[in-house]
Amino acid sequence: MSGTLQGLVHVFGGLGLFFFALHFLSRNLKMLAGQKLRQRIATLTSTSLSGLLVGAIMITVTQSAAAATFLLVGLVRAGMLTLRQAQPVIIGVAVGAGLTVLFLTVDIQLAVMLLIGISGVFYAYGRTPAMRIASVVIGVGLLFLGLQIMRQGAASLEDQEWFQSAVAATRGQPLLAFLTGAVLTILVQSSVAVTVVMIAFQKAGLFGQIEAVMFVYGANVGSSVLTYVLASGLTGVARQVALYLVGFNFVAAFLLVPLLYFELWAEVPLVLALVQALSADEGTQAALVYLVFNMLPAPFLLLVLGPTARLLARLSPETEVEQRAKPKYIDEKLPNEPGIALSLVELEQTRLIRLLMSALDRLRDTAPGKAFDETLEAFDSLASAISEATGQITAMPSISGETYETLDTIMRIQQNLVTARQAIDGLGGELSHLRRVAPELDFPASVVEGLDTIFHLLSDVANERGAEDLTILKQVTSDEGNGTKSVRNAYLAGDSAVDPTNRVHLLAATNYCERLIWLCGQTGRAYEKLIP
């Protein structure tokens, strides 16, 4: 086998092992964190310092700033984090990425082999907890092994004429290196991985120091471009979180790229001089540049968390759905009097009913789509806050027997509303399918109109507790009431208009409707118990 082919095979094999190890490590870290990862992140971000630490852990788990950011987006959309809590986490993600790159450039081949050997034994013969920890250690070891194989393969290419020509072509082309770093990061979706691979090639002489620095800057900018593109469909606070990472990296790039050219032109010791003073190894210098890029804006941004949050709020204002997802009457500190606290919970539950009505209203559209999903997400966020509040009330020491009965009724109402939300979600899927396969079918419009009327009645009962509204609600939600009859009539009318293969969807939609009518009736009867 020729030296060129052997070197290329080693580089390709090392590259494949590196990316396999990256995926293997990320997957096993997530398994080790468990299903409560999101709740833990939400509870550990109460201060800026803890937020920084959480961000550093997140980049270790995800190995991608974009992936970590969109995990935060999910937490914010679920109401588990505010933008103010997410900001230090994003800064921690950036700083943690820099430390990760620096760690991965350390040449510890013997220690790596020892790690893989010991963890392999524990993985093969250990119990489940030990196996999961061993999996993480194996992932770390394989990362280093893949990099080592790449370095060896690249080093064997140094004497090849074509390789020397490629090196010569890249010399003096810092902007090309910048664009290469950005494009590769967008494709691979991890500036950490792309930078570490570049450092392996730099040690073989493919990149000069200036080109390596610009590659690092480009890789970080590419991460922001990727985040911005992925966030194009987001709105409101969720988009604010994504824009914060974009802004972080662009601030660093606007500072450091001109500084690099100024340092070269004016021969003033700045970033290059700093990393050269800290290490004589070119690979470590590139890793230090990556760390400087991700640390430089951090102190400033930590000082202006409030102003940057207000700026982001102007750039991407809260949507109407996000505003409705926030608790209006309850907060983290409830009144000490259980009766007053329960009254506030009741007010929030009326808002849940209005969100269900909004979701039903979205089902009038042929394709409910994003607006329907966002309304249900708002319901979930508000429902979670209400559940936490009822949990706090349950733990209060001064609850009387009568108050316990009221609390029990409110919790039954809450369960009914959550079940209704699930039914509306299922109904939306069935109606969308029926509209696709039988556009002429009147069933979807008919049942949505009927359900809307019943939910309006329930809303009136929840707000006013009027005897007349209660009586009407009981009548229309009974087995022989107009609500149930209208759904069954709509089903019979649509049965002949749908082919046999799709009748199961018509039947499923009918079942969802009848369940919603029954839930409205049960919820109305629960409200009747709350009337003094």
Secondary structure by P-SEA (a helix, b strand, c coil): ccaaaaaaaaaaaaaaaaaaaaaaaaaaaaaaaccaaaaaaaaacccaaaaaaaaaaaaaacccaaaaaaaaaaaaaacccccccaaaaaaaaaaaaaaaaaaaacccaaaaaaaaaaaaaaaacccaaaaaaaaaaaaaaaaaaaaaaaaaaaaaacccaaaaaaaaaacccaaaaaaaaaaaaaaaccaaaaaaaaaaaaaaccccaaaaaaaaaaaaaaaaaaaaaaacccccaaaaaaaaaaaaaaaaaaccaaaaaaaaaaccccaaaaaaaacccaaaaaaaaaaaaaccaaaaaaacaaaaaaaaaaaccccaaaaaaccccccccccccaaaaaaaaaaaaaaaaaaaaaaaaaaccccccaaaaaaaaaaaaaaaaaaaaaaaaaacccccaaaaaaaaaaaaaaaaaaaaaaaaaaaaaaaaaaaaaccccaaaaaaaaaaaaaaaaaaaaaccccaaaaaaaaaaaccccaaaaaaaaaaaaacccccccaaaaaaaaaaaaaaaaaaaaaaaaaaaaacc
